[in-house]
Each structure stands twice: as structure tokens, then as C-alpha cells.
């Protein structure tokens, strides 16, 4: 049986509560996967891992490639199997995207990683890098910056997590965007596209790296943050 695992850094609840301390370096993350998403130390922008390179879509609207020594408090990556069948999809909203992809995938009890390429209309957001003492993410997200792009060529990278991982990760789809020229990117709030090429990897394993940070070691991570998470991950503020 071929093994294809999702490698995850940290947990969603710890990030939501304000543990933004990077615990895994870019160099070590890329040993565990070449495609994925996440965020960087101090909540410094939105991570897009594409073809073995780690990019950061920041709140100033710019994208940078990160150094091996940069670190991440939260991320999900895989070694993407490019040998799977390429498919095509059109969608007129992020809700339409999710509905169609939910019908496309098999059992909703597995993890999936998606890699799309095409021309999109997209609204993305990102948060500014935070200073200690860190505030919870639901407060920080109120100061996010949003950018909208039309007819822009690029990539959509995303992960699907099953409902039973609530608190560990975000159930459902979580998707990020990166432009072809590697200058624009972020967490997707709105998106549409016609005849978008995509590949999906179904994952049959899940490895989680647990950080040694003061917050993770001492906080009660069983708090139900479902509604606050929805507010952070949800629709545009505009």
C-alpha cells in the first residue's frame, strides 16, 4: 500500500489562542512536504508551500520566498503526487468551489491536498506580524488586510480536513492563493474561475509535530473555539 501522509505543525486551537511561536524551520518542513499552507513566526503572513519552495503572502500585499532558517507555528504539507489524474473545474464563488470539491472527493473521513492552476478572480487576506505578548487570533484577525485581483494567473493550494479533527485543524477546505509571478498571495476569502486545472491527493496518514512552547505546554487546548474559528476563517470584512 502506498503511503501519503499529511504532516502538520502545531494545532489550530493553540494558534487560535495566540501561540504564534515558530517551532519548525522551513528547511525541516520541506523535508516533510513540497506542497501546503500555513503561517510563519509571529503570525507573519500566509504560507504557501509550492513545488518545494516556501512563500509568504504578507499584509502589505507583497510575497517573499522564505529562508531555510525561518520558522512556522502552524502548517500542513505533503509530498504531492503529481502522477494523479488532472481534472478541470469551474466555480463562481468559494461556496461553489467547496460544494463541487466535496462532491468530487471520496470519503469525507480522509485528508486531501489540492493543487489548482489557472486564471482566477480572487480576494485574499493576511494579518500583520504580531508583537509579544500575543493576543488571540480572533482579535488579531480584526486588523487583517484584504486584496482583490481579477483575471490573475496563479495557483490555489488547499487542504481538506475531516470533521473529527475539530480543534486540531480546520474541518473542511482551507485554501491559499499564489500568483504565477510569485508577487501576490494570501488566504482566500472569495474566488471564482473557469476551466481550472487541478489535481487532488487523498491522504492515508497524519503526522502532527507538537511544539515545546510555554503556551502549548500550559494552556487548556480543549476549549471549544469553533465559532471564533469560523469568524476568523470566514467571509471578507468588506
LUMLOSE-895321 format. One record per residue: x, y, z of N, C-alpha, C in turn; residue in three letters. Coordinates in steps of 0.05 Angstrom, whole numbers, padded with zeros to 5 digits, always signed. Layout:
N
XYZXYZXYZALA/...
This chain:
238
+00017-00024+00000+00000+00000+00000+00017+00025+00000UNK/+00012+00043-00018+00027+00068-00020+00018+00087+00003UNK/+00038+00098+00017+00032+00116+00039+00036+00145+00030UNK/+00017+00161+00037+00019+00190+00031+00007+00205+00055UNK/+00025+00217+00071+00017+00229+00097+00015+00259+00095UNK/-00003+00269+00111-00004+00298+00117+00014+00303+00141UNK/+00033+00321+00138+00050+00329+00160+00040+00356+00170UNK/+00034+00357+00196+00023+00382+00208+00041+00392+00230UNK/+00045+00418+00231+00060+00432+00253+00039+00445+00271UNK/+00040+00439+00297+00023+00452+00316-00006+00443+00314UNK/-00024+00457+00329-00052+00452+00328-00067+00478+00324UNK/-00091+00476+00312-00107+00500+00307-00115+00515+00332UNK/-00123+00500+00353-00132+00513+00377-00109+00529+00390UNK/-00085+00518+00390-00062+00533+00401-00057+00558+00386UNK/-00060+00557+00359-00056+00581+00343-00078+00601+00348UNK/-00103+00592+00350-00126+00609+00356-00122+00624+00383UNK/-00110+00610+00402-00107+00622+00429-00083+00641+00430UNK/-00066+00641+00409-00045+00661+00408-00016+00650+00410UNK/-00013+00624+00405+00014+00613+00404+00026+00615+00376UNK/+00039+00638+00371+00050+00643+00344+00080+00639+00343UNK/+00091+00625+00363+00120+00620+00363+00127+00598+00343UNK/+00144+00604+00324+00152+00584+00305+00167+00561+00318UNK/+00160+00537+00311+00172+00513+00323+00186+00495+00304UNK/+00181+00498+00278+00194+00482+00257+00205+00500+00236UNK/+00229+00496+00228+00242+00512+00207+00231+00505+00180UNK/+00234+00525+00161+00227+00520+00134+00242+00496+00123UNK/+00268+00494+00129+00284+00472+00120+00273+00445+00128UNK/+00265+00443+00154+00255+00418+00164+00226+00412+00153UNK/+00211+00434+00150+00184+00430+00139+00185+00418+00111UNK/+00204+00428+00095+00206+00419+00067+00216+00391+00065UNK/+00228+00381+00086+00235+00352+00086+00210+00335+00088UNK/+00189+00346+00098+00164+00331+00102+00142+00336+00081UNK/+00148+00354+00062+00128+00360+00042+00137+00383+00024UNK/+00126+00383-00001+00133+00404-00020+00109+00421-00029UNK/+00085+00415-00018+00061+00430-00024+00045+00432+00001UNK/+00035+00457+00007+00018+00460+00030+00013+00489+00037UNK/+00003+00494+00062-00004+00521+00071+00003+00523+00100UNK/+00001+00548+00111+00006+00552+00140+00010+00582+00146UNK/+00026+00587+00166+00033+00615+00173+00061+00614+00186UNK/+00073+00638+00189+00100+00640+00199+00102+00652+00227UNK/+00126+00651+00238+00131+00660+00265+00119+00688+00270UNK/+00104+00691+00292+00091+00716+00298+00066+00722+00281UNK/+00056+00701+00268+00033+00703+00250+00040+00722+00227UNK/+00064+00719+00218+00074+00737+00197+00065+00727+00169UNK/+00040+00734+00162+00030+00728+00135+00020+00700+00132UNK/+00014+00693+00106+00002+00668+00099+00022+00651+00083UNK/+00027+00627+00092+00047+00610+00080+00034+00595+00056UNK/+00048+00595+00034+00041+00579+00011+00066+00563+00003UNK/+00064+00537+00007+00086+00519+00000+00080+00507-00028UNK/+00097+00513-00047+00092+00505-00075+00118+00495-00087UNK/+00116+00470-00097+00139+00458-00111+00165+00459-00096UNK/+00163+00455-00069+00187+00454-00053+00198+00481-00045UNK/+00183+00503-00049+00191+00530-00041+00170+00541-00021UNK/+00179+00556-00002+00162+00567+00019+00159+00597+00014UNK/+00134+00605+00008+00129+00634+00003+00111+00645+00025UNK/+00112+00671+00028+00096+00685+00048+00081+00708+00036UNK/+00054+00706+00037+00037+00729+00028+00031+00746+00052UNK/+00043+00770+00053+00042+00787+00076+00020+00808+00074UNK/+00014+00822+00096-00007+00841+00098-00001+00867+00083UNK/+00024+00871+00074+00030+00894+00057+00025+00888+00028UNK/+00014+00865+00022+00007+00857-00006+00030+00845-00022UNK/+00053+00842-00009+00076+00831-00023+00081+00802-00015UNK/+00095+00788-00033+00102+00760-00028+00133+00757-00028UNK/+00143+00742-00008+00171+00736-00007+00176+00706-00004UNK/+00199+00697-00015+00206+00670-00010+00222+00669+00016UNK/+00215+00650+00033+00226+00649+00060+00253+00634+00060UNK/+00269+00640+00080+00295+00627+00083+00292+00600+00098UNK/+00312+00583+00095+00312+00557+00109+00309+00560+00139UNK/+00320+00582+00150+00320+00586+00179+00294+00598+00190UNK/+00277+00608+00172+00251+00619+00181+00234+00596+00193UNK/+00216+00603+00211+00201+00582+00226+00171+00586+00223UNK/+00156+00565+00229+00127+00564+00227+00115+00553+00253UNK/+00094+00565+00263+00080+00554+00286+00057+00535+00277UNK/+00048+00538+00252+00026+00521+00243+00028+00518+00213UNK/+00026+00493+00204+00028+00487+00175+00019+00459+00169UNK/+00010+00454+00145+00004+00427+00135+00016+00424+00107UNK/+00032+00403+00104+00045+00398+00078+00044+00368+00072UNK/+00048+00362+00046+00051+00334+00037+00072+00333+00015UNK/+00082+00309+00010+00098+00304-00014+00077+00299-00036UNK/+00071+00319-00052+00049+00318-00072+00056+00299-00094UNK/+00037+00280-00099+00039+00261-00121+00029+00274-00147UNK/+00047+00282-00164+00039+00295-00189+00029+00274-00210UNK/+00031+00249-00203+00023+00228-00222-00006+00222-00223UNK/-00022+00235-00205-00051+00231-00205-00064+00245-00229UNK/-00088+00236-00236-00102+00248-00259-00108+00277-00255UNK/-00104+00293-00277-00111+00321-00276-00140+00324-00285UNK/-00154+00342-00270-00182+00346-00276-00187+00376-00281UNK/-00212+00383-00288-00218+00410-00294-00244+00418-00280UNK/-00246+00443-00270-00269+00452-00255-00274+00481-00260UNK/-00299+00490-00259-00306+00518-00259-00323+00523-00235UNK/-00320+00547-00223-00336+00554-00199-00339+00584-00198UNK/-00362+00594-00187-00367+00622-00187-00366+00635-00160UNK/-00359+00620-00140-00356+00630-00112-00340+00610-00096UNK/-00332+00618-00072-00318+00599-00055-00337+00578-00045UNK/-00363+00585-00042-00382+00565-00034-00386+00544-00056UNK/-00387+00553-00081-00390+00535-00104-00365+00517-00106UNK/-00342+00529-00101-00317+00513-00101-00319+00491-00080UNK/-00327+00497-00056-00328+00477-00035-00349+00456-00041UNK/-00372+00464-00051-00393+00445-00057-00384+00425-00078UNK/-00372+00435-00099-00363+00418-00121-00340+00400-00113UNK/-00322+00411-00097-00299+00394-00088-00309+00373-00068UNK/-00329+00380-00052-00339+00360-00033-00353+00337-00048UNK/-00364+00343-00071-00376+00321-00087-00355+00305-00102UNK/-00332+00318-00108-00311+00305-00123-00296+00285-00106UNK/-00289+00293-00082-00272+00275-00065-00289+00251-00057UNK/-00275+00230-00048-00288+00206-00039-00299+00209-00011UNK/-00290+00192+00007-00299+00193+00035-00290+00219+00048UNK/-00307+00231+00063-00301+00256+00077-00286+00251+00103UNK/-00278+00226+00108-00263+00219+00132-00233+00218+00127UNK/-00224+00225+00103-00196+00227+00097-00187+00256+00094UNK/-00161+00260+00095-00150+00286+00088-00144+00287+00058UNK/-00145+00311+00047-00139+00315+00018-00123+00341+00015UNK/-00104+00340-00004-00090+00364-00012-00096+00370-00041UNK/-00102+00395-00047-00109+00402-00074-00089+00423-00085UNK/-00083+00420-00111-00065+00439-00125-00079+00447-00151UNK/-00086+00473-00153-00100+00483-00177-00083+00503-00192UNK/-00087+00505-00217-00073+00525-00234-00092+00536-00255UNK/-00092+00562-00258-00110+00574-00278-00112+00604-00275UNK/-00133+00616-00285-00138+00645-00283-00162+00649-00264UNK/-00157+00665-00243-00177+00668-00222-00185+00697-00218UNK/-00209+00701-00207-00217+00725-00193-00216+00718-00163UNK/-00201+00733-00148-00196+00724-00120-00193+00748-00101UNK/-00204+00745-00077-00198+00763-00055-00184+00748-00034UNK/-00161+00759-00025-00144+00746-00005-00140+00764+00019UNK/-00132+00752+00041-00126+00769+00064-00101+00758+00078UNK/-00090+00775+00095-00067+00768+00111-00065+00786+00135UNK/-00053+00776+00156-00050+00792+00181-00021+00802+00183UNK/-00018+00825+00197+00009+00835+00203+00023+00818+00223UNK/+00049+00817+00222+00065+00803+00242+00060+00815+00269UNK/+00055+00798+00289+00048+00807+00316+00072+00810+00334UNK/+00068+00826+00355+00089+00830+00375+00079+00818+00401UNK/+00098+00807+00417+00090+00796+00443+00084+00818+00463UNK/+00066+00813+00482+00051+00788+00486+00029+00785+00464UNK/+00027+00762+00453+00008+00756+00432-00021+00756+00441UNK/-00038+00768+00425-00067+00766+00430-00079+00743+00414UNK/-00102+00733+00423-00115+00711+00408-00120+00718+00379UNK/-00121+00698+00362-00124+00702+00334-00151+00716+00326UNK/-00172+00710+00341-00198+00723+00334-00197+00753+00339UNK/-00179+00763+00356-00176+00791+00359-00157+00803+00338UNK/-00135+00789+00333-00115+00798+00313-00128+00800+00286UNK/-00145+00781+00279-00157+00779+00252-00174+00804+00245UNK/-00182+00819+00266-00198+00843+00260-00182+00864+00246UNK/-00155+00862+00246-00138+00881+00233-00125+00870+00208UNK/-00138+00850+00196-00127+00838+00171-00129+00858+00148UNK/-00112+00853+00128-00113+00869+00103-00123+00851+00080UNK/-00139+00862+00063-00151+00847+00041-00143+00859+00014UNK/-00139+00841-00006-00132+00849-00033-00148+00833-00053UNK/-00157+00847-00074-00174+00834-00094-00160+00836-00121UNK/-00160+00813-00135-00147+00811-00161-00166+00798-00181UNK/-00166+00809-00206-00183+00799-00227-00167+00788-00250UNK/-00176+00766-00261-00163+00753-00284-00133+00750-00279UNK/-00127+00739-00257-00099+00736-00249-00091+00706-00251UNK/-00069+00701-00264-00060+00673-00266-00045+00665-00241UNK/-00051+00641-00232-00038+00632-00207-00046+00605-00198UNK/-00040+00600-00173-00045+00573-00161-00063+00576-00137UNK/-00079+00556-00133-00094+00553-00108-00084+00527-00095UNK/-00074+00529-00070-00065+00507-00055-00083+00504-00031UNK/-00093+00480-00025-00111+00477-00003-00111+00449+00009UNK/-00121+00449+00034-00123+00423+00048-00152+00420+00057UNK/-00161+00395+00055-00187+00387+00066-00182+00370+00091UNK/-00195+00377+00113-00193+00361+00138-00221+00351+00146UNK/-00223+00326+00155-00248+00315+00164-00259+00328+00190UNK/-00284+00325+00195-00297+00338+00218-00286+00329+00245UNK/-00276+00304+00246-00267+00294+00272-00241+00307+00282UNK/-00228+00324+00266-00203+00337+00275-00209+00365+00287UNK/-00234+00372+00292-00241+00398+00304-00222+00404+00327UNK/-00211+00428+00327-00192+00436+00348-00163+00430+00341UNK/-00158+00408+00327-00131+00402+00318-00125+00417+00292UNK/-00146+00417+00274-00143+00431+00249-00171+00441+00241UNK/-00173+00454+00218-00199+00465+00209-00214+00445+00192UNK/-00237+00435+00201-00253+00417+00185-00262+00431+00159UNK/-00262+00416+00137-00269+00427+00111-00245+00438+00096UNK/-00250+00455+00077-00229+00466+00060-00217+00491+00071UNK/-00190+00493+00069-00175+00517+00076-00156+00522+00053UNK/-00159+00544+00038-00145+00548+00013-00130+00575+00013UNK/-00106+00574+00001-00089+00598-00003-00084+00602-00033UNK/-00077+00627-00040-00071+00634-00068-00043+00644-00071UNK/-00030+00638-00094-00005+00650-00101-00005+00655-00131UNK/+00002+00680-00139+00002+00687-00167+00026+00674-00182UNK/+00023+00670-00208+00043+00658-00224+00070+00672-00222UNK/+00069+00699-00220+00094+00714-00219+00105+00716-00190UNK/+00092+00702-00171+00102+00700-00144+00103+00727-00129UNK/+00084+00745-00137+00084+00772-00124+00059+00777-00107UNK/+00039+00760-00110+00014+00765-00096+00004+00739-00084UNK/-00008+00741-00060-00018+00716-00048-00030+00721-00021UNK/-00043+00700-00010-00055+00702+00016-00077+00681+00020UNK/-00090+00683+00043-00113+00665+00050-00137+00674+00034UNK/-00150+00655+00021-00172+00661+00002-00198+00666+00017UNK/-00211+00689+00012-00237+00695+00022-00259+00692+00001UNK/-00253+00699-00024-00271+00697-00046-00255+00687-00070UNK/-00268+00671-00087-00253+00661-00110-00273+00651-00131UNK/-00266+00655-00156-00281+00643-00179-00261+00637-00201UNK/-00268+00619-00219-00250+00612-00241-00264+00594-00261UNK/-00255+00596-00286-00267+00579-00307-00245+00560-00318UNK/-00253+00535-00321-00236+00515-00333-00209+00513-00319UNK/-00210+00511-00292-00186+00510-00276-00176+00481-00274UNK/-00151+00477-00280-00138+00451-00278-00132+00445-00249UNK/-00136+00420-00241-00130+00413-00213-00123+00384-00210UNK/-00107+00379-00189-00101+00352-00180-00106+00350-00150UNK/-00115+00326-00142-00121+00321-00114-00106+00296-00104UNK/-00094+00298-00081-00082+00275-00068-00099+00267-00043UNK/-00108+00242-00043-00121+00231-00019-00099+00221+00000UNK/-00101+00227+00026-00080+00221+00045-00089+00200+00065UNK/-00072+00181+00070-00079+00159+00088-00063+00158+00114UNK/-00051+00181+00120-00036+00183+00145-00035+00212+00154UNK/-00029+00216+00180-00030+00243+00192-00009+00244+00214UNK/+00012+00259+00209+00033+00263+00230+00031+00292+00240UNK/+00032+00295+00267+00030+00321+00279+00055+00326+00297UNK/+00068+00348+00291+00091+00356+00308+00080+00375+00330UNK/+00084+00368+00355+00075+00383+00377+00097+00400+00388UNK/+00094+00427+00389+00116+00445+00397+00121+00445+00427UNK/+00145+00453+00434+00152+00458+00462+00153+00488+00467UNK/+00129+00499+00469+00126+00527+00475+00111+00530+00501UNK/+00114+00553+00514+00101+00557+00540+00070+00555+00537UNK/+00060+00567+00516+00031+00566+00513+00021+00538+00508UNK/+00034+00523+00491+00025+00496+00485+00027+00478+00510UNK/+00047+00482+00525+00052+00465+00548+00032+00471+00571UNK/+00022+00496+00573+00007+00503+00596-00023+00510+00591UNK/-00031+00517+00567-00058+00524+00562-00077+00500+00561UNK/-00103+00506+00567-00124+00486+00563-00132+00487+00534UNK/-00123+00468+00519-00129+00468+00490-00155+00453+00483UNK/-00171+00447+00503-00196+00433+00498-00219+00453+00495UNK/-00214+00479+00498-00235+00499+00495-00248+00498+00468UNK/-00275+00500+00467-00290+00499+00442-00287+00527+00428UNK/-00271+00528+00407-00266+00553+00393-00278+00553+00365UNK/-00298+00535+00361-00310+00531+00335-00321+00557+00323UNK/-00337+00572+00339-00349+00596+00328-00328+00618+00323UNK/-00309+00621+00341-00288+00641+00337-00271+00634+00313UNK/-00266+00608+00308-00251+00599+00285-00266+00606+00259UNK/-00292+00602+00259-00309+00608+00235-00307+00638+00229UNK/-00307+00655+00250-00305+00684+00246-00278+00691+00233UNK/-00257+00678+00241-00230+00684+00231-00227+00674+00202UNK/-00237+00649+00197-00232+00637+00171-00253+00645+00150UNK/-00274+00658+00158-00297+00662+00141-00295+00684+00121UNK/-00317+00699+00118-00320+00717+00095-00304+00742+00098UNK/-00303+00757+00077-00289+00783+00076-00300+00802+00096UNK/-00283+00820+00106-00292+00841+00124-00304+00864+00109UNK/-00302+00864+00083-00312+00886+00067-00337+00878+00052UNK/
